[in-house]
């Protein structure tokens, strides 16, 4: 380790929740990305397409909340999906919202990629154990809610400090 870094106290950083979640997420994402490669989409795009399909027409804000993606990042992904012809974005409504819907091409892409998703999902669940996966998935949901709540409480504290 370089001398200027040797003075840093890095104890405990290996148990960092963000580091470990991101590491696992990259490995899982890579597995699913390979499955979606023949369809010209990535696993992140598949998740967006599924989110839209389940709730369409849906506002960008509602999809952002559902997927726990900040709107700026989501908007960039939506532009690419629109450019690929997979979704449509409405003009702003009277409430200044824009709504998302799958295009026929988006529906075909989602339909074509679902068998690949089912196959990789089955392999992944089988390799970790179905009961383990169900329990772990429920725990992940709790952790996501906890992180969102903590972020919101931080935002409230910062807002109070400004006011």
TORLOVEX-308899 format. One line per 3 residues: number of its first residue (from 1); their letters; for each residue x, y, z of N, C-alpha, C, O. Coordinates in steps of 0.2 Angstrom, whole numbers, plus 5000, padded with zeros to 4 digits. Example, Ala and Ser with C-alpha at 12.3 -4.5 7.8 and 13.67 -1.06 7.14 Angstrom:
2
1> AS> 5066,4972,5039,5062,4978,5039,5066,4984,5039,5071,4983,5042; 5064,4989,5035,5068,4995,5036,5064,5000,5039,5067,5006,5040
REM end
This chain:
163
1> XXX> 5004,4994,5000,5000,5000,5000,5004,5006,5000,5009,5006,5004; 5003,5011,4996,5007,5017,4996,5007,5021,5003,5002,5020,5007; 5013,5024,5004,5014,5027,5011,5008,5032,5013,5006,5031,5018
4> XXX> 5006,5036,5008,5001,5041,5010,4994,5037,5011,4990,5040,5015; 4993,5031,5009,4987,5027,5011,4988,5023,5017,4983,5021,5020; 4994,5022,5019,4995,5017,5025,4992,5020,5031,4991,5016,5036
7> XXX> 4991,5027,5031,4989,5030,5037,4981,5029,5038,4978,5031,5043; 4978,5027,5033,4970,5027,5033,4968,5021,5037,4971,5016,5036; 4963,5022,5041,4960,5016,5044,4955,5013,5040,4949,5016,5040
10> XXX> 4956,5008,5037,4951,5005,5033,4948,4999,5036,4944,4995,5033; 4949,4998,5042,4945,4993,5046,4938,4993,5045,4935,4998,5046; 4935,4987,5044,4928,4987,5043,4925,4988,5036,4919,4987,5035
13> XXX> 4929,4991,5032,4926,4993,5025,4924,4987,5021,4920,4987,5017; 4927,4981,5023,4925,4975,5019,4918,4973,5020,4915,4969,5017; 4915,4975,5026,4908,4973,5028,4903,4979,5026,4897,4978,5028
16> XXX> 4906,4983,5022,4901,4989,5019,4895,4986,5015,4896,4982,5011; 4889,4988,5017,4883,4986,5014,4884,4988,5007,4882,4983,5002; 4885,4994,5005,4885,4996,4998,4890,4992,4994,4889,4990,4989
19> XXX> 4896,4991,4996,4901,4987,4993,4899,4980,4992,4899,4978,4986; 4896,4977,4997,4894,4970,4996,4888,4969,4991,4887,4964,4987; 4883,4974,4992,4877,4974,4988,4879,4975,4980,4877,4971,4976
22> XXX> 4884,4980,4979,4886,4981,4972,4890,4976,4969,4889,4974,4963; 4894,4972,4973,4898,4967,4971,4893,4961,4969,4894,4958,4963; 4888,4959,4973,4884,4954,4971,4879,4956,4965,4878,4952,4961
25> XXX> 4877,4963,4965,4873,4965,4960,4877,4965,4953,4874,4963,4948; 4883,4966,4953,4887,4966,4947,4887,4959,4944,4886,4957,4938; 4888,4954,4949,4889,4947,4947,4882,4944,4944,4882,4941,4939
28> XXX> 4876,4946,4948,4870,4944,4946,4868,4947,4939,4865,4944,4934; 4869,4954,4939,4868,4958,4933,4872,4955,4926,4869,4954,4921; 4878,4953,4927,4882,4950,4922,4878,4943,4919,4878,4942,4913
31> XXX> 4876,4939,4924,4873,4933,4922,4867,4934,4918,4866,4931,4913; 4862,4939,4920,4856,4940,4917,4858,4944,4910,4854,4943,4905; 4863,4949,4910,4864,4952,4904,4866,4947,4898,4864,4948,4893
34> XXX> 4870,4942,4900,4871,4937,4895,4865,4934,4892,4865,4932,4886; 4860,4933,4896,4854,4929,4894,4850,4934,4890,4847,4932,4885; 4850,4941,4891,4847,4945,4887,4850,4948,4880,4847,4951,4876
37> XXX> 4857,4946,4880,4861,4948,4874,4857,4947,4867,4857,4952,4863; 4855,4941,4866,4852,4940,4860,4846,4944,4858,4844,4945,4852; 4843,4948,4863,4837,4952,4862,4839,4959,4862,4834,4964,4861
40> XXX> 4845,4961,4862,4847,4968,4861,4846,4972,4867,4846,4978,4867; 4845,4969,4873,4843,4973,4879,4848,4970,4885,4851,4965,4884; 4848,4974,4890,4852,4972,4896,4847,4971,4902,4841,4973,4901
43> XXX> 4849,4968,4907,4845,4966,4912,4841,4973,4915,4836,4972,4918; 4845,4978,4916,4842,4984,4918,4836,4987,4914,4831,4989,4916; 4837,4986,4907,4832,4988,4903,4826,4983,4903,4820,4985,4903
46> XXX> 4827,4977,4904,4822,4972,4905,4818,4974,4911,4812,4973,4911; 4821,4976,4917,4817,4978,4923,4813,4984,4921,4807,4984,4924; 4815,4988,4917,4811,4994,4916,4805,4992,4911,4800,4994,4913
49> XXX> 4807,4988,4907,4801,4986,4902,4796,4982,4906,4790,4983,4905; 4798,4978,4911,4793,4974,4915,4789,4979,4919,4783,4978,4920; 4793,4984,4922,4789,4989,4926,4784,4993,4923,4779,4994,4925
52> XXX> 4786,4994,4916,4781,4998,4912,4775,4993,4910,4769,4995,4911; 4777,4987,4908,4772,4983,4906,4766,4981,4912,4760,4981,4910; 4769,4981,4918,4764,4979,4924,4760,4985,4926,4755,4984,4929
55> XXX> 4762,4991,4924,4759,4997,4927,4756,5002,4921,4754,5008,4923; 4757,5001,4915,4756,5006,4910,4749,5008,4909,4745,5004,4910; 4748,5014,4907,4753,5019,4906,4755,5021,4913,4751,5022,4918
58> XXX> 4761,5022,4914,4764,5024,4920,4768,5031,4920,4771,5032,4915; 4768,5035,4925,4772,5041,4925,4779,5039,4926,4781,5034,4929; 4783,5043,4924,4791,5042,4925,4792,5042,4933,4796,5038,4935
61> XXX> 4789,5047,4936,4789,5047,4943,4787,5041,4947,4791,5038,4951; 4782,5038,4945,4779,5032,4948,4784,5026,4946,4785,5022,4951; 4787,5026,4940,4791,5020,4938,4798,5021,4942,4801,5016,4944
64> XXX> 4800,5027,4943,4806,5029,4947,4805,5026,4954,4810,5023,4957; 4800,5027,4957,4798,5025,4964,4798,5017,4964,4801,5014,4969; 4795,5014,4959,4794,5007,4959,4801,5004,4959,4802,4999,4962
67> XXX> 4805,5006,4954,4812,5003,4953,4817,5006,4958,4823,5003,4958; 4816,5011,4962,4820,5014,4966,4826,5016,4962,4832,5015,4964; 4825,5020,4957,4830,5023,4952,4829,5031,4952,4823,5033,4952
70> XXX> 4834,5035,4953,4833,5042,4953,4831,5044,4946,4833,5041,4941; 4827,5049,4946,4824,5051,4939,4829,5053,4934,4827,5051,4928; 4834,5056,4936,4839,5057,4931,4842,5051,4927,4842,5051,4921
73> XXX> 4844,5046,4931,4846,5040,4928,4841,5036,4924,4842,5034,4919; 4835,5036,4927,4829,5033,4923,4828,5036,4917,4827,5033,4912; 4828,5043,4917,4827,5047,4911,4832,5045,4905,4830,5044,4899
76> XXX> 4838,5044,4907,4843,5042,4902,4842,5035,4899,4842,5034,4893; 4840,5031,4904,4838,5024,4901,4832,5024,4897,4832,5021,4892; 4827,5028,4899,4821,5029,4895,4822,5032,4888,4819,5029,4883
79> XXX> 4827,5036,4887,4829,5039,4881,4831,5034,4876,4830,5034,4870; 4836,5030,4879,4839,5024,4875,4833,5019,4873,4833,5017,4867; 4829,5017,4877,4824,5013,4876,4819,5016,4870,4816,5012,4866
82> XXX> 4818,5022,4871,4813,5026,4866,4817,5026,4859,4814,5024,4854; 4823,5027,4859,4827,5027,4853,4827,5020,4850,4827,5020,4844; 4827,5015,4854,4827,5008,4851,4820,5006,4849,4819,5001,4846
85> XXX> 4815,5011,4850,4808,5010,4848,4804,5005,4853,4799,5002,4851; 4807,5004,4859,4803,4999,4864,4798,5003,4868,4794,4999,4871; 4798,5009,4868,4793,5012,4873,4791,5019,4870,4795,5022,4866
88> XXX> 4786,5022,4872,4784,5028,4870,4783,5033,4876,4781,5030,4882; 4785,5039,4875,4784,5044,4881,4779,5049,4879,4780,5052,4874; 4774,5050,4883,4769,5055,4881,4771,5062,4882,4777,5063,4885
91> XXX> 4768,5067,4879,4769,5074,4880,4767,5075,4887,4764,5071,4890; 4769,5080,4890,4767,5082,4897,4760,5083,4898,4757,5086,4894; 4757,5080,4903,4750,5081,4904,4749,5087,4908,4753,5091,4909
94> XXX> 4742,5088,4910,4741,5094,4913,4744,5095,4920,4745,5100,4923; 4746,5089,4923,4750,5089,4929,4757,5089,4928,4761,5087,4932; 4759,5091,4922,4766,5091,4920,4770,5084,4920,4776,5084,4921
97> XXX> 4766,5079,4920,4769,5072,4920,4769,5069,4913,4765,5071,4909; 4774,5065,4912,4774,5061,4906,4773,5054,4907,4775,5051,4912; 4769,5051,4903,4768,5044,4904,4771,5039,4899,4772,5041,4893
100> XXX> 4773,5033,4901,4776,5028,4898,4772,5022,4896,4768,5020,4900; 4773,5020,4890,4769,5014,4887,4774,5010,4883,4778,5013,4880; 4773,5003,4883,4777,4999,4878,4775,5000,4871,4768,5001,4870
103> XXX> 4779,5000,4866,4777,5000,4859,4776,4993,4857,4778,4988,4861; 4773,4992,4852,4772,4985,4849,4779,4981,4849,4780,4976,4851; 4784,4985,4847,4791,4982,4847,4793,4981,4854,4796,4975,4855
106> XXX> 4792,4985,4858,4794,4984,4865,4790,4978,4868,4793,4974,4872; 4784,4977,4866,4780,4971,4869,4783,4965,4866,4783,4960,4869; 4785,4965,4859,4788,4959,4856,4795,4957,4859,4796,4951,4860
109> XXX> 4799,4962,4861,4805,4961,4864,4804,4958,4871,4808,4954,4872; 4800,4961,4874,4798,4958,4881,4796,4951,4881,4798,4947,4884; 4791,4950,4876,4789,4943,4875,4794,4938,4873,4794,4932,4876
112> XXX> 4798,4940,4869,4804,4936,4866,4809,4935,4872,4812,4929,4872; 4810,4940,4876,4815,4939,4881,4813,4935,4888,4817,4933,4892; 4806,4935,4889,4804,4932,4895,4806,4924,4895,4808,4922,4901
115> XXX> 4806,4920,4890,4808,4913,4891,4816,4913,4893,4818,4909,4897; 4820,4918,4891,4827,4918,4893,4827,4920,4900,4831,4917,4904; 4823,4925,4902,4823,4927,4909,4821,4921,4913,4824,4920,4919
118> XXX> 4816,4917,4911,4813,4912,4915,4819,4906,4916,4819,4904,4922; 4822,4905,4911,4828,4900,4911,4833,4902,4916,4835,4898,4920; 4836,4908,4915,4841,4911,4920,4839,4911,4927,4842,4910,4932
121> XXX> 4832,4914,4928,4829,4914,4934,4829,4907,4938,4831,4907,4944; 4827,4903,4934,4826,4896,4937,4833,4893,4939,4834,4890,4944; 4838,4894,4934,4845,4892,4936,4847,4895,4942,4850,4892,4947
124> XXX> 4846,4902,4943,4849,4905,4948,4845,4903,4955,4849,4902,4960; 4839,4903,4955,4835,4900,4961,4837,4893,4963,4838,4892,4969; 4838,4889,4958,4840,4882,4959,4847,4882,4962,4848,4878,4967
127> XXX> 4851,4886,4960,4858,4886,4963,4858,4888,4970,4863,4886,4974; 4854,4893,4972,4854,4896,4978,4849,4892,4983,4849,4893,4989; 4844,4888,4980,4839,4885,4984,4833,4889,4984,4833,4895,4986
130> XXX> 4827,4886,4982,4821,4890,4981,4819,4893,4988,4817,4899,4988; 4819,4889,4993,4817,4892,5000,4822,4898,5002,4819,4903,5004; 4828,4897,5001,4833,4902,5003,4832,4908,4999,4832,4914,5001
133> XXX> 4830,4907,4992,4829,4913,4988,4823,4917,4990,4823,4923,4990; 4818,4913,4992,4811,4917,4994,4813,4921,5000,4811,4927,5000; 4816,4918,5005,4817,4921,5011,4822,4927,5010,4821,4933,5013
136> XXX> 4827,4926,5006,4832,4931,5005,4829,4937,5001,4830,4943,5002; 4825,4936,4996,4821,4941,4992,4817,4945,4997,4817,4951,4996; 4813,4942,5001,4809,4946,5006,4814,4950,5011,4812,4956,5012
139> XXX> 4820,4948,5012,4824,4952,5016,4827,4958,5012,4828,4963,5015; 4828,4956,5006,4831,4962,5002,4825,4967,5001,4827,4973,5001; 4819,4965,5001,4814,4970,5001,4814,4974,5007,4813,4981,5007
142> XXX> 4814,4971,5013,4815,4975,5019,4821,4980,5019,4820,4985,5021; 4826,4977,5017,4832,4982,5016,4832,4988,5012,4834,4993,5013; 4828,4986,5006,4827,4992,5001,4823,4997,5005,4824,5003,5004
145> XXX> 4817,4995,5008,4813,5000,5011,4817,5003,5017,4816,5009,5018; 4821,5000,5021,4825,5003,5026,4829,5008,5023,4830,5014,5026; 4833,5007,5018,4837,5012,5014,4834,5018,5012,4836,5023,5013
148> XXX> 4828,5017,5009,4824,5022,5006,4822,5027,5012,4822,5033,5012; 4819,5023,5018,4817,5027,5023,4823,5031,5026,4822,5037,5028; 4829,5028,5027,4835,5032,5029,4836,5038,5025,4838,5043,5027
151> XXX> 4836,5037,5018,4838,5042,5014,4833,5048,5015,4835,5054,5015; 4826,5046,5015,4821,5051,5016,4822,5055,5023,4821,5061,5023; 4824,5051,5028,4825,5055,5034,4831,5059,5034,4831,5065,5037
154> XXX> 4836,5057,5030,4842,5062,5029,4840,5068,5025,4842,5073,5027; 4836,5067,5020,4833,5073,5016,4829,5078,5021,4830,5084,5020; 4825,5075,5025,4822,5079,5030,4826,5083,5035,4825,5089,5036
157> XXX> 4831,5080,5037,4836,5083,5041,4840,5089,5037,4840,5094,5040; 4842,5087,5031,4845,5092,5027,4840,5098,5026,4842,5104,5026; 4834,5097,5024,4829,5102,5023,4828,5106,5029,4827,5112,5029
160> XXX> 4827,5103,5035,4827,5107,5041,4832,5111,5042,4832,5117,5045; 4838,5109,5041,4844,5113,5042,4844,5119,5037,4847,5125,5039; 4841,5119,5031,4841,5124,5027,4836,5130,5029,4837,5136,5028
163> X> 4830,5127,5031,4825,5131,5034,4826,5135,5040,4822,5138,5043
REM end
